[in-house]
Amino acid sequence: MEYTNLLKYLAQIWVTPKENQDVEVINPTPLQLLGKGRQGAVFQLTDNICVKIYGEIQDCEREYYALSLGQHTELLPIVYERGRNYIVMEKITGINLREYLQSETLTKELSLKLIQMLVTFKEIGYERIDHHKRQIYLLPSGQLKVIDVGRTVWRDRTYPYPRKLLTSLGTKISILFLTHVKKMAPELYKEWKQYREMDNLARYIHGVISQEQLQNVENIASEATRPLLSIHEPAVFEWKLESMVRKIHKEETEKILLDQHIRSKHFAFFHEPSYLEQKEQPSTGKKHGSQNKYVFTIQNNRPSKQSYSKPIIENQNQSNVVVLFTKL
């Protein structure tokens, strides 16, 4: 297919994302639709090349990044070109793991390949390393290929064990897979076992809590929470307020000072030989600093005044000095 024709076809195809559904596709071109999912639709270009068109540009960028991380491995499709909302890549010809396991058993050899897949994805930087069995393909050569890897990166939270893979395998096959893991990698099996137990416990607790249906929540805890209140005791309330403000002031000041120190352009000053030599010289006993005071006062029924001192070190490189506040 000529490149100009490809661009013309891609401009005519509409892929629209739908909430919690596969994308909607309008295809007035002769390109054959191979399949679609939540993020995009795949069309055949040649016997060995396909193009995936995305409903959202961010999904295209995300999957392109994920594919790029693993181009040096043999687990992912080869990427040939990327456009604003599409990726031209290798077409995977084989059978996915879901279809394969409908007629074949999970052998130790295949389990080892799955373990090696997880290791590779961890090494290349994927946040989520496991996949649904329908996204894992077996080629005639026995090699594994994985598709739809966009959701493996740019994630805030992931399961610390291959939960998606184990769940998709089903109870019987997942037990067989874990049996293989236990023999091949006992320490890994032990860790996964602990994670799965915590997973099951969390789901059980969620079910118990969910059964506690509250009919009327208005003022249900008003009386029970009175010991937590201090507003009815003005002296206690003012003291807590003052303590909170003072604590916030201290925390924010420390953050500012630390940020200034880290961002200092002359941070390397402390590691220069001249500085280290100066540091090793014996002290003459002369003080090279002065004390500047500032006052932090809170007005209330119990007037109080808190003074702090800030040491000012007489040094030409004052921008490099970490200033510590000490209470007088």
C-alpha positions as a LaTeX table, in Angstrom:
\begin{tabular}{lrrr}
\hline
Residue & $x$ (\AA) & $y$ (\AA) & $z$ (\AA) \\
\hline
Met1 & 0.00 & 0.00 & 0.00 \\
Glu2 & 1.31 & 3.43 & $-0.93$ \\
Tyr3 & 1.97 & 5.84 & 1.91 \\
Thr4 & $-0.26$ & 8.55 & 0.42 \\
Asn5 & $-3.18$ & 6.11 & 0.24 \\
Leu6 & $-2.59$ & 5.08 & 3.84 \\
Leu7 & $-2.78$ & 8.67 & 5.06 \\
Lys8 & $-5.94$ & 9.21 & 3.03 \\
Tyr9 & $-7.60$ & 6.14 & 4.53 \\
Leu10 & $-6.57$ & 7.03 & 8.07 \\
Ala11 & $-8.09$ & 10.48 & 7.68 \\
Gln12 & $-11.44$ & 8.93 & 6.69 \\
Ile13 & $-11.72$ & 6.46 & 9.58 \\
Trp14 & $-13.46$ & 7.70 & 12.73 \\
Val15 & $-12.76$ & 6.01 & 16.07 \\
Thr16 & $-14.82$ & 7.43 & 18.94 \\
Pro17 & $-14.31$ & 6.42 & 22.59 \\
Lys18 & $-17.36$ & 5.28 & 24.57 \\
Glu19 & $-17.57$ & 5.23 & 28.35 \\
Asn20 & $-17.06$ & 1.67 & 29.67 \\
Gln21 & $-17.51$ & 0.27 & 26.16 \\
Asp22 & $-15.45$ & $-0.56$ & 23.10 \\
Val23 & $-14.80$ & 2.33 & 20.75 \\
Glu24 & $-17.28$ & 3.17 & 18.00 \\
Val25 & $-15.85$ & 2.79 & 14.49 \\
Ile26 & $-16.92$ & 4.40 & 11.23 \\
Asn27 & $-14.86$ & 2.93 & 8.39 \\
Pro28 & $-15.71$ & 3.98 & 4.82 \\
Thr29 & $-12.34$ & 2.67 & 3.54 \\
Pro30 & $-11.39$ & $-0.75$ & 2.15 \\
Leu31 & $-9.17$ & $-1.42$ & 5.19 \\
Gln32 & $-10.29$ & $-4.56$ & 7.04 \\
Leu33 & $-11.19$ & $-4.13$ & 10.71 \\
Leu34 & $-9.37$ & $-6.83$ & 12.71 \\
Gly35 & $-10.73$ & $-5.92$ & 16.12 \\
Lys36 & $-11.49$ & $-3.13$ & 18.57 \\
Gly37 & $-11.32$ & $-2.46$ & 22.29 \\
Arg38 & $-11.70$ & 0.31 & 24.87 \\
Gln39 & $-8.83$ & 2.42 & 23.51 \\
Gly40 & $-8.81$ & 1.85 & 19.76 \\
Ala41 & $-9.44$ & $-0.25$ & 16.66 \\
Val42 & $-6.97$ & $-2.30$ & 14.59 \\
Phe43 & $-7.01$ & $-2.46$ & 10.77 \\
Gln44 & $-5.01$ & $-4.68$ & 8.44 \\
Leu45 & $-2.60$ & $-2.99$ & 6.02 \\
Thr46 & $-0.68$ & $-6.02$ & 4.71 \\
Asp47 & $-0.29$ & $-9.66$ & 5.70 \\
Asn48 & 2.33 & $-8.66$ & 8.29 \\
Ile49 & 1.49 & $-5.05$ & 9.15 \\
Cys50 & $-1.52$ & $-3.44$ & 10.84 \\
Val51 & $-2.46$ & 0.00 & 12.12 \\
Lys52 & $-4.12$ & 0.79 & 15.44 \\
Ile53 & $-6.21$ & 3.96 & 15.52 \\
Tyr54 & $-7.00$ & 5.41 & 18.94 \\
Gly55 & $-10.04$ & 7.26 & 20.19 \\
Glu56 & $-7.93$ & 9.44 & 22.50 \\
Ile57 & $-4.56$ & 10.95 & 21.59 \\
Gln58 & $-3.30$ & 10.31 & 25.13 \\
Asp59 & $-3.96$ & 6.57 & 24.72 \\
Cys60 & $-1.89$ & 6.61 & 21.53 \\
Glu61 & 1.00 & 8.36 & 23.29 \\
Arg62 & 0.75 & 5.99 & 26.23 \\
Glu63 & 0.88 & 2.79 & 24.20 \\
Tyr64 & 3.62 & 4.13 & 21.94 \\
Tyr65 & 5.73 & 4.81 & 25.03 \\
Ala66 & 5.04 & 1.33 & 26.42 \\
Leu67 & 5.90 & $-0.30$ & 23.08 \\
Ser68 & 9.08 & 1.77 & 22.82 \\
Leu69 & 10.30 & 0.49 & 26.19 \\
Gly70 & 10.25 & $-3.09$ & 24.92 \\
Gln71 & 11.35 & $-2.81$ & 21.30 \\
His72 & 14.66 & $-4.48$ & 22.15 \\
Thr73 & 12.79 & $-7.53$ & 23.44 \\
Glu74 & 10.91 & $-10.15$ & 21.42 \\
Leu75 & 7.71 & $-9.85$ & 23.45 \\
Leu76 & 6.12 & $-6.85$ & 21.74 \\
Pro77 & 5.04 & $-6.00$ & 18.18 \\
Ile78 & 7.59 & $-4.10$ & 16.10 \\
Val79 & 6.64 & $-0.43$ & 15.70 \\
Tyr80 & 7.09 & 1.00 & 12.20 \\
Glu81 & 5.52 & 4.44 & 12.46 \\
Arg82 & 3.53 & 6.63 & 14.78 \\
Gly83 & 1.07 & 9.37 & 13.90 \\
Arg84 & $-0.97$ & 11.73 & 16.02 \\
Asn85 & $-3.63$ & 9.13 & 16.80 \\
Tyr86 & $-2.33$ & 5.92 & 15.23 \\
Ile87 & 0.55 & 3.44 & 15.39 \\
Val88 & 1.66 & 1.28 & 12.46 \\
Met89 & 3.03 & $-1.96$ & 13.88 \\
Glu90 & 3.69 & $-5.64$ & 13.29 \\
Lys91 & 0.59 & $-7.78$ & 12.90 \\
Ile92 & 0.71 & $-10.70$ & 15.33 \\
Thr93 & $-0.19$ & $-14.03$ & 13.76 \\
Gly94 & $-0.79$ & $-16.76$ & 16.28 \\
Ile95 & $-3.28$ & $-17.94$ & 18.88 \\
Asn96 & $-3.97$ & $-16.16$ & 22.13 \\
Leu97 & $-3.53$ & $-17.93$ & 25.44 \\
Arg98 & $-7.27$ & $-18.03$ & 26.12 \\
Glu99 & $-7.98$ & $-19.97$ & 22.93 \\
Tyr100 & $-4.89$ & $-22.15$ & 23.35 \\
Leu101 & $-5.85$ & $-23.32$ & 26.85 \\
Gln102 & $-9.31$ & $-24.34$ & 25.71 \\
Ser103 & $-7.79$ & $-27.39$ & 24.03 \\
Glu104 & $-4.28$ & $-27.65$ & 25.49 \\
Thr105 & $-2.85$ & $-27.92$ & 28.99 \\
Leu106 & $-0.52$ & $-25.49$ & 30.71 \\
Thr107 & 2.88 & $-27.16$ & 30.64 \\
Lys108 & 5.88 & $-26.36$ & 32.83 \\
Glu109 & 7.62 & $-25.02$ & 29.72 \\
Leu110 & 4.82 & $-22.55$ & 29.02 \\
Ser111 & 4.66 & $-21.52$ & 32.68 \\
Leu112 & 8.38 & $-20.74$ & 32.55 \\
Lys113 & 7.80 & $-18.54$ & 29.49 \\
Leu114 & 5.09 & $-16.66$ & 31.39 \\
Ile115 & 7.43 & $-16.14$ & 34.36 \\
Gln116 & 10.15 & $-14.88$ & 32.02 \\
Met117 & 7.60 & $-12.52$ & 30.45 \\
Leu118 & 6.85 & $-11.00$ & 33.87 \\
Val119 & 10.56 & $-10.60$ & 34.59 \\
Thr120 & 11.16 & $-8.86$ & 31.26 \\
Phe121 & 8.29 & $-6.42$ & 31.74 \\
Lys122 & 9.59 & $-5.58$ & 35.21 \\
Glu123 & 13.09 & $-4.96$ & 33.84 \\
Ile124 & 11.96 & $-2.63$ & 31.04 \\
Gly125 & 10.02 & $-0.44$ & 33.46 \\
Tyr126 & 6.36 & $-1.45$ & 33.25 \\
Glu127 & 4.36 & $-0.50$ & 36.35 \\
Arg128 & 1.84 & $-3.26$ & 35.67 \\
Ile129 & 3.63 & $-6.36$ & 34.46 \\
Asp130 & 0.82 & $-8.89$ & 34.02 \\
His131 & $-1.83$ & $-9.19$ & 31.32 \\
His132 & $-5.11$ & $-10.89$ & 30.59 \\
Lys133 & $-4.64$ & $-14.24$ & 28.86 \\
Arg134 & $-6.38$ & $-12.95$ & 25.71 \\
Gln135 & $-3.59$ & $-10.37$ & 25.25 \\
Ile136 & $-0.83$ & $-13.00$ & 25.30 \\
Tyr137 & $-0.22$ & $-14.73$ & 21.96 \\
Leu138 & 1.68 & $-17.92$ & 21.16 \\
Leu139 & 3.38 & $-17.92$ & 17.77 \\
Pro140 & 4.02 & $-21.05$ & 15.68 \\
Ser141 & 7.66 & $-20.81$ & 16.80 \\
Gly142 & 6.58 & $-21.14$ & 20.45 \\
Gln143 & 7.51 & $-17.53$ & 21.16 \\
Leu144 & 5.22 & $-15.26$ & 23.19 \\
Lys145 & 3.94 & $-11.90$ & 21.97 \\
Val146 & 1.85 & $-9.45$ & 24.00 \\
Ile147 & $-0.55$ & $-6.84$ & 22.61 \\
Asp148 & $-2.45$ & $-3.91$ & 24.14 \\
Val149 & 0.28 & $-2.79$ & 26.53 \\
Gly150 & $-0.85$ & 0.82 & 26.91 \\
Arg151 & $-2.18$ & 0.28 & 30.43 \\
Thr152 & 1.14 & $-1.03$ & 31.72 \\
Val153 & 2.63 & 2.46 & 32.15 \\
Trp154 & 1.71 & 5.81 & 33.70 \\
Arg155 & $-0.14$ & 4.16 & 36.57 \\
Asp156 & $-0.39$ & 5.32 & 40.19 \\
Arg157 & $-1.43$ & 1.99 & 41.69 \\
Thr158 & $-0.86$ & $-1.60$ & 40.65 \\
Tyr159 & $-1.20$ & $-5.03$ & 42.22 \\
Pro160 & 2.16 & $-6.35$ & 43.52 \\
Tyr161 & 1.50 & $-9.78$ & 42.00 \\
Pro162 & 0.12 & $-10.90$ & 38.60 \\
Arg163 & $-3.49$ & $-10.78$ & 39.70 \\
Lys164 & $-4.92$ & $-10.06$ & 36.25 \\
Leu165 & $-3.16$ & $-13.04$ & 34.70 \\
Leu166 & $-4.11$ & $-15.42$ & 37.52 \\
Thr167 & $-7.75$ & $-14.31$ & 37.51 \\
Ser168 & $-8.06$ & $-14.68$ & 33.74 \\
Leu169 & $-6.55$ & $-18.18$ & 33.84 \\
Gly170 & $-9.40$ & $-19.41$ & 36.01 \\
Thr171 & $-9.22$ & $-21.39$ & 39.24 \\
Lys172 & $-8.01$ & $-24.72$ & 37.86 \\
Ile173 & $-5.30$ & $-23.42$ & 35.52 \\
Ser174 & $-4.12$ & $-20.71$ & 37.94 \\
Ile175 & $-3.55$ & $-23.40$ & 40.61 \\
Leu176 & $-1.53$ & $-25.40$ & 38.08 \\
Phe177 & 0.49 & $-22.31$ & 37.15 \\
Leu178 & 1.21 & $-21.53$ & 40.82 \\
Thr179 & 2.28 & $-25.15$ & 41.33 \\
His180 & 4.85 & $-24.68$ & 38.58 \\
Val181 & 5.97 & $-21.37$ & 40.11 \\
Lys182 & 6.38 & $-23.02$ & 43.52 \\
Lys183 & 8.80 & $-25.56$ & 42.04 \\
Met184 & 10.68 & $-23.15$ & 39.77 \\
Ala185 & 10.86 & $-20.09$ & 42.05 \\
Pro186 & 9.89 & $-20.95$ & 45.66 \\
Glu187 & 10.68 & $-17.50$ & 47.05 \\
Leu188 & 8.55 & $-15.80$ & 44.40 \\
Tyr189 & 5.69 & $-18.21$ & 45.09 \\
Lys190 & 5.87 & $-17.44$ & 48.82 \\
Glu191 & 5.61 & $-13.70$ & 48.20 \\
Trp192 & 2.72 & $-14.07$ & 45.77 \\
Lys193 & 0.96 & $-16.31$ & 48.28 \\
Gln194 & 1.19 & $-13.61$ & 50.96 \\
Tyr195 & $-0.14$ & $-10.96$ & 48.58 \\
Arg196 & $-3.04$ & $-13.18$ & 47.54 \\
Glu197 & $-3.95$ & $-13.87$ & 51.16 \\
Met198 & $-4.00$ & $-10.14$ & 51.92 \\
Asp199 & $-6.05$ & $-9.58$ & 48.76 \\
Asn200 & $-8.62$ & $-12.15$ & 49.87 \\
Leu201 & $-8.72$ & $-10.75$ & 53.41 \\
Ala202 & $-9.27$ & $-7.21$ & 52.13 \\
Arg203 & $-12.16$ & $-8.38$ & 49.95 \\
Tyr204 & $-13.69$ & $-10.30$ & 52.85 \\
Ile205 & $-13.48$ & $-7.25$ & 55.14 \\
His206 & $-15.01$ & $-5.09$ & 52.41 \\
Gly207 & $-17.91$ & $-7.51$ & 52.16 \\
Val208 & $-18.47$ & $-7.45$ & 55.93 \\
Ile209 & $-18.41$ & $-3.66$ & 56.07 \\
Ser210 & $-20.70$ & $-3.37$ & 53.05 \\
Gln211 & $-23.35$ & $-5.45$ & 54.84 \\
Glu212 & $-23.61$ & $-2.85$ & 57.59 \\
Gln213 & $-26.27$ & $-0.73$ & 55.91 \\
Leu214 & $-26.95$ & 2.56 & 57.69 \\
Gln215 & $-30.52$ & 3.72 & 57.18 \\
Asn216 & $-30.34$ & 7.18 & 58.73 \\
Val217 & $-26.91$ & 8.77 & 59.13 \\
Glu218 & $-28.01$ & 12.26 & 60.15 \\
Asn219 & $-26.43$ & 13.17 & 63.53 \\
Ile220 & $-25.79$ & 9.48 & 64.17 \\
Ala221 & $-22.39$ & 10.14 & 65.77 \\
Ser222 & $-22.97$ & 13.57 & 67.30 \\
Glu223 & $-23.18$ & 12.42 & 70.91 \\
Ala224 & $-20.43$ & 9.82 & 70.65 \\
Thr225 & $-17.94$ & 12.32 & 69.22 \\
Arg226 & $-18.31$ & 14.97 & 71.92 \\
Pro227 & $-15.00$ & 13.90 & 73.57 \\
Leu228 & $-13.27$ & 14.89 & 70.33 \\
Leu229 & $-14.61$ & 18.45 & 70.51 \\
Ser230 & $-12.79$ & 21.34 & 72.14 \\
Ile231 & $-14.79$ & 24.30 & 70.85 \\
His232 & $-16.98$ & 24.27 & 73.98 \\
Glu233 & $-13.87$ & 24.89 & 76.09 \\
Pro234 & $-12.45$ & 28.23 & 74.86 \\
Ala235 & $-9.12$ & 27.91 & 76.68 \\
Val236 & $-8.45$ & 24.42 & 75.28 \\
Phe237 & $-9.65$ & 25.42 & 71.82 \\
Glu238 & $-7.35$ & 28.46 & 71.70 \\
Trp239 & $-4.39$ & 26.44 & 72.95 \\
Lys240 & $-4.93$ & 23.77 & 70.26 \\
Leu241 & $-5.34$ & 26.44 & 67.60 \\
Glu242 & $-2.16$ & 28.16 & 68.67 \\
Ser243 & $-0.25$ & 24.86 & 68.71 \\
Met244 & $-1.53$ & 24.00 & 65.24 \\
Val245 & $-0.52$ & 27.35 & 63.77 \\
Arg246 & 2.92 & 27.13 & 65.38 \\
Lys247 & 3.41 & 23.58 & 64.04 \\
Ile248 & 2.33 & 24.57 & 60.52 \\
His249 & 4.66 & 27.56 & 60.65 \\
Lys250 & 7.57 & 25.33 & 61.62 \\
Glu251 & 6.81 & 22.69 & 58.95 \\
Glu252 & 6.39 & 25.21 & 56.14 \\
Thr253 & 9.56 & 27.08 & 57.12 \\
Glu254 & 11.54 & 23.85 & 57.05 \\
Lys255 & 10.12 & 23.00 & 53.61 \\
Ile256 & 11.11 & 26.39 & 52.22 \\
Leu257 & 14.63 & 26.20 & 53.61 \\
Leu258 & 15.12 & 22.66 & 52.33 \\
Asp259 & 13.82 & 23.60 & 48.88 \\
Gln260 & 16.14 & 26.61 & 48.71 \\
His261 & 19.07 & 24.44 & 49.68 \\
Ile262 & 18.34 & 21.74 & 47.11 \\
Arg263 & 17.81 & 24.21 & 44.28 \\
Ser264 & 20.93 & 26.21 & 45.07 \\
Lys265 & 23.10 & 26.60 & 42.00 \\
His266 & 26.22 & 26.35 & 44.15 \\
Phe267 & 25.35 & 23.13 & 45.92 \\
Ala268 & 28.66 & 21.61 & 44.86 \\
Phe269 & 30.46 & 24.19 & 47.00 \\
Phe270 & 30.27 & 21.86 & 49.99 \\
His271 & 32.15 & 19.18 & 48.07 \\
Glu272 & 34.93 & 21.34 & 46.67 \\
Pro273 & 38.48 & 20.68 & 47.95 \\
Ser274 & 38.85 & 24.29 & 49.10 \\
Tyr275 & 35.81 & 23.94 & 51.33 \\
Leu276 & 37.00 & 20.62 & 52.76 \\
Glu277 & 40.44 & 22.06 & 53.52 \\
Gln278 & 38.86 & 25.02 & 55.26 \\
Lys279 & 36.66 & 22.64 & 57.26 \\
Glu280 & 39.69 & 20.71 & 58.50 \\
Gln281 & 41.42 & 23.83 & 59.88 \\
Pro282 & 41.28 & 24.10 & 63.71 \\
Ser283 & 38.81 & 26.51 & 65.16 \\
Thr284 & 40.21 & 29.78 & 66.60 \\
Gly285 & 37.38 & 30.06 & 69.04 \\
Lys286 & 36.13 & 33.23 & 67.37 \\
Lys287 & 32.45 & 33.41 & 66.64 \\
His288 & 31.66 & 34.33 & 63.06 \\
Gly289 & 27.96 & 34.69 & 63.49 \\
Ser290 & 25.39 & 36.98 & 64.96 \\
Gln291 & 21.89 & 36.37 & 66.20 \\
Asn292 & 18.90 & 37.99 & 64.53 \\
Lys293 & 15.60 & 37.59 & 66.34 \\
Tyr294 & 12.06 & 37.70 & 65.03 \\
Val295 & 8.88 & 37.43 & 67.04 \\
Phe296 & 5.88 & 35.22 & 66.27 \\
Thr297 & 2.80 & 36.22 & 68.31 \\
Ile298 & $-0.77$ & 34.89 & 68.46 \\
Gln299 & $-3.43$ & 37.15 & 69.92 \\
Asn300 & $-5.96$ & 35.42 & 72.17 \\
Asn301 & $-7.24$ & 35.43 & 75.74 \\
Arg302 & $-3.89$ & 34.03 & 76.86 \\
Pro303 & $-1.34$ & 36.42 & 75.39 \\
Ser304 & 1.86 & 34.61 & 74.61 \\
Lys305 & 4.95 & 35.45 & 72.68 \\
Gln306 & 7.36 & 33.01 & 71.10 \\
Ser307 & 10.82 & 34.12 & 70.05 \\
Tyr308 & 13.17 & 32.35 & 67.71 \\
Ser309 & 16.74 & 33.04 & 66.72 \\
Lys310 & 18.21 & 32.69 & 63.24 \\
Pro311 & 21.98 & 32.33 & 63.01 \\
Ile312 & 23.48 & 34.44 & 60.24 \\
Ile313 & 26.84 & 33.07 & 59.16 \\
Glu314 & 29.25 & 35.65 & 57.84 \\
Asn315 & 30.32 & 33.99 & 54.65 \\
Gln316 & 30.52 & 35.13 & 51.06 \\
Asn317 & 28.60 & 32.04 & 50.03 \\
Gln318 & 25.54 & 32.66 & 52.16 \\
Ser319 & 23.26 & 31.26 & 49.47 \\
Asn320 & 24.84 & 27.89 & 50.13 \\
Val321 & 24.22 & 27.85 & 53.88 \\
Val322 & 21.49 & 25.74 & 55.44 \\
Val323 & 19.81 & 27.86 & 58.12 \\
Leu324 & 18.41 & 26.06 & 61.14 \\
Phe325 & 15.89 & 27.67 & 63.49 \\
Thr326 & 16.35 & 27.08 & 67.20 \\
Lys327 & 13.91 & 27.98 & 69.92 \\
Leu328 & 15.23 & 30.43 & 72.53 \\
\hline
\end{tabular}
